Amino acid sequence: MYPAAFDYVAPASLDETLGILAERGDEAKVMAGGQSLIPLMKLRLAAPSVVVDLGRLDELQFMSADGGTLRIGARARHADIESSAELRRACALLHDAVRLISDPLVRNMGTAAGSICHADPQGDWGSVMLALGASFVLRSTAGERIVDSAAFFTGPFSTVMRADEVMTEIRIPAPPPGSGGSYHKLERKIGDFATVGVAVAIELRDGVIGRAGIGLTAVAPTNIRATAAERALTGQAPSDALIAEAAQLAAQAGEPRGDIRGSAEYKRDVVRVYVQRGLRAALRQAREVSA
């Protein structure tokens, strides 16, 4: 199906972009890589009057790992993250997850910020950002605000972003020495949406877990944190019993629905298994880094 008719603009600066959004409001949709918006428009599930293409905004195409914060610009593609040795050294979880996002064609065009703003509960980046404690920089003509990932998602394909705002960058606290992370994803075939996904981030401090982050994909109306499991892990020395307890708590955190991909009970058990695998992988990584 062809999309409905629309105007197309490609601003040359962020200020010009924000001015257009302030003027057109709900009529406009922002496009970075187009891998989320264009399919919706072709299915007539989205029919914006104007598409605002960020493709000319080189100021938003950056990645850095300086000063204790990892910064990913709104135009950084999945493939850019995948090929960045700097980000891989700084946060292995990013590289672990990006390889499982869709397929190479999508990764070569799509952006992490665009995927996060799309807010598909089956999207991978939302869970990763929740596990890492990331925040998002939102800009409008009224100024800038920074929103924690835990407060960003409000429902399926819904966020706290206003119609006149653009996400300009993702900020992630740089994992300290003794950190590890992993992402596990169940999909029916390569490139498919997640049936279940689990992001795990761990920090070891003097032999105990100083911080734990667990993000869950496709088991609730939004990407969610398994907060009870995180609390159970924090301040404790890693053990098989602790991992099993945390995995069970994480399995109870979601509200999966049965569908052609599996029953709700099956999906809960996948969460349990993947949290166990993720925690063990993250702890191995953390110990290797500390050695």
C-alpha positions in Angstrom: 0.0 0.0 0.0 1.2 3.5 -0.8 1.3 6.1 2.0 -1.1 9.0 2.1 0.2 12.3 0.5 2.5 14.3 2.7 4.9 17.2 2.6 8.6 16.5 3.0 11.2 18.8 4.5 14.9 18.2 5.2 16.1 21.0 7.5 19.7 22.1 7.4 20.0 22.7 11.2 18.5 21.6 14.5 17.1 25.1 15.1 15.3 25.0 11.7 14.0 21.5 12.7 12.6 22.8 16.0 11.0 25.7 14.3 9.1 23.5 11.9 7.9 21.2 14.7 6.8 24.2 16.8 4.7 25.4 13.8 3.3 22.1 12.6 2.9 20.3 15.9 0.9 17.1 15.7 0.8 17.2 11.9 4.6 16.4 11.7 6.6 13.3 12.2 10.4 13.2 12.6 12.4 10.7 10.5 16.0 9.7 11.2 16.5 6.4 9.5 12.9 5.8 8.5 12.9 2.1 9.4 10.0 2.5 11.8 8.1 5.4 10.3 8.0 4.4 6.6 6.5 0.9 7.2 3.8 2.6 9.4 3.0 5.1 6.7 2.9 2.4 4.0 0.3 0.6 6.1 -1.6 3.8 6.7 -1.2 3.4 10.4 0.5 6.8 10.4 -0.5 9.6 8.1 1.5 12.7 9.0 1.0 15.9 6.9 4.7 16.5 6.9 7.8 14.3 7.4 10.8 16.1 8.9 13.9 14.3 7.8 17.0 14.7 10.1 19.3 13.3 7.4 21.1 16.6 6.9 21.8 17.2 10.6 25.4 16.1 10.8 25.5 17.7 14.3 23.4 14.8 15.6 25.7 12.1 14.1 28.1 11.4 16.9 29.2 8.9 19.5 31.6 9.3 22.3 32.8 7.7 25.6 34.4 10.6 27.4 33.9 12.0 30.8 32.1 9.1 32.5 29.1 9.3 30.1 28.5 7.5 26.8 26.8 9.8 24.3 25.0 8.6 21.2 23.6 11.2 18.8 20.1 10.9 17.3 21.5 10.1 13.8 23.9 7.4 14.9 22.8 4.2 13.1 22.7 0.7 14.6 25.6 -0.1 12.3 27.6 2.8 13.7 27.2 1.4 17.2 28.0 -2.1 16.0 31.3 -1.0 14.4 32.4 1.3 17.2 35.4 -0.2 19.0 35.2 2.6 21.5 31.6 1.9 22.6 32.4 -1.9 22.6 35.2 -1.4 25.1 33.2 1.0 27.2 29.9 -1.0 27.3 29.8 -4.5 25.9 26.1 -4.7 26.4 25.5 -2.2 23.5 27.5 -4.4 21.1 25.8 -7.6 22.4 22.4 -6.1 21.7 22.9 -4.3 18.5 23.9 -7.5 16.7 20.5 -9.0 17.4 18.5 -6.0 16.1 16.6 -6.9 12.9 18.9 -7.5 10.0 21.9 -5.8 8.3 19.7 -3.8 5.9 17.8 -2.2 8.8 20.9 -1.8 10.9 22.6 0.1 8.1 19.7 2.7 7.9 17.9 2.7 11.3 19.0 4.6 14.3 19.0 3.8 18.0 17.2 7.0 18.9 14.6 6.5 16.3 13.9 3.0 17.6 13.6 4.2 21.1 11.2 7.0 20.1 9.1 4.5 18.2 8.6 2.8 21.6 7.6 -0.6 20.3 7.3 -2.9 23.3 9.0 -5.6 21.2 11.9 -3.2 20.5 15.3 -4.2 21.9 16.9 -0.8 22.7 14.3 0.2 25.2 15.2 -2.7 27.5 18.9 -2.1 27.0 18.6 1.5 28.0 16.5 0.6 31.1 19.1 -1.9 32.2 21.9 0.6 31.8 20.1 3.5 33.5 20.2 5.7 30.4 18.6 9.1 29.9 17.4 10.9 26.8 18.0 14.5 25.8 14.8 16.2 24.3 15.0 19.6 22.6 12.3 22.0 21.5 12.2 25.8 20.9 11.3 26.1 24.6 14.6 24.5 25.6 16.1 21.2 26.6 15.1 18.6 29.1 16.6 15.3 30.1 14.3 12.3 30.8 15.3 9.1 32.6 14.6 6.0 30.6 12.5 4.6 33.4 10.0 7.6 32.9 10.2 7.7 29.1 7.9 5.0 28.0 4.2 5.4 28.8 2.5 2.7 26.7 2.7 0.8 23.4 4.3 3.2 20.8 3.8 6.0 23.3 6.4 8.2 25.2 6.5 11.4 27.2 7.8 13.3 24.2 5.8 16.3 23.0 5.0 16.8 19.4 7.4 19.8 19.2 10.3 17.8 20.6 13.2 16.0 19.1 15.5 13.5 20.9 19.0 14.8 20.2 21.0 12.2 22.1 21.2 9.2 24.4 23.3 9.4 27.5 24.4 6.3 29.3 26.5 6.3 32.6 29.8 4.7 31.6 30.0 1.3 33.3 32.8 1.3 35.9 35.5 -1.4 36.1 34.0 -4.6 37.2 30.9 -4.3 35.0 29.3 -6.8 32.7 26.3 -7.0 30.5 24.4 -9.3 28.1 21.4 -9.4 25.9 19.4 -12.5 25.1 16.6 -12.5 22.5 14.2 -15.2 21.4 13.0 -14.7 17.8 11.3 -17.0 15.3 13.8 -16.1 12.6 16.7 -13.7 12.0 15.4 -10.2 11.8 12.0 -10.9 13.5 10.7 -9.0 16.4 11.4 -10.4 19.9 9.2 -13.0 21.4 11.1 -12.3 24.6 14.2 -10.3 25.2 16.3 -9.7 28.4 19.0 -7.1 28.9 21.2 -7.5 32.0 23.8 -5.1 33.4 25.8 -5.8 36.5 28.5 -4.0 38.5 30.6 -5.9 41.0 32.1 -4.1 43.9 34.4 -5.9 46.4 32.8 -9.2 45.5 29.2 -8.2 45.8 26.7 -6.8 43.3 26.8 -3.0 43.6 24.2 -2.4 40.9 21.9 -4.6 38.8 19.8 -3.6 35.9 17.4 -5.9 34.1 15.2 -4.8 31.2 12.5 -7.0 29.6 11.3 -6.9 26.0 7.9 -8.0 24.7 6.3 -9.1 28.0 4.4 -5.9 28.8 2.8 -2.9 27.1 6.2 -1.2 27.3 9.8 -2.3 27.8 10.0 -2.7 31.6 12.5 -3.1 34.4 12.4 -6.1 36.6 12.8 -4.0 39.8 12.1 -6.7 42.3 14.9 -8.9 40.8 17.2 -5.9 40.7 16.6 -5.2 44.4 17.2 -8.9 45.3 20.6 -8.8 43.6 21.9 -5.5 44.9 24.3 -5.8 47.8 24.5 -9.6 47.6 27.4 -11.9 46.8 26.6 -13.8 43.5 25.5 -17.4 44.0 23.5 -20.0 42.1 20.7 -19.6 44.6 20.6 -15.8 44.2 20.6 -16.0 40.4 17.7 -18.5 40.5 15.8 -16.2 42.9 16.3 -13.1 40.8 15.3 -15.0 37.6 12.1 -16.1 39.2 11.3 -12.6 40.3 12.0 -11.3 36.8 9.7 -13.9 35.3 6.9 -12.5 37.5 7.5 -8.9 36.6 5.9 -9.0 33.1 2.4 -9.3 31.8 3.0 -11.4 28.7 0.0 -12.4 26.4 -0.3 -15.7 24.7 -0.2 -15.5 20.9 1.2 -17.4 17.9 4.7 -17.0 19.3 3.8 -18.8 22.6 1.7 -18.9 25.7 2.0 -16.5 28.5 3.4 -19.2 30.7 6.0 -20.1 28.1 7.2 -16.5 27.8 7.5 -16.1 31.5 9.7 -19.2 31.6 11.8 -17.8 28.8 12.3 -14.7 30.9 13.4 -16.9 33.8 15.9 -18.9 31.7 17.3 -15.8 29.9 17.8 -13.9 33.1 19.8 -16.8 34.5 21.9 -16.9 31.4 22.2 -13.2 31.2 23.3 -12.9 34.8 25.9 -15.6 34.5 27.3 -14.1 31.3 27.4 -10.6 32.8 29.1 -11.8 36.0 31.7 -13.7 33.9 32.4 -10.6 32.0 32.6 -8.4 35.1 35.1 -10.8 36.7 37.3 -10.9 33.6 37.4 -7.1 33.5 38.3 -7.0 37.2 41.0 -9.6 36.9 
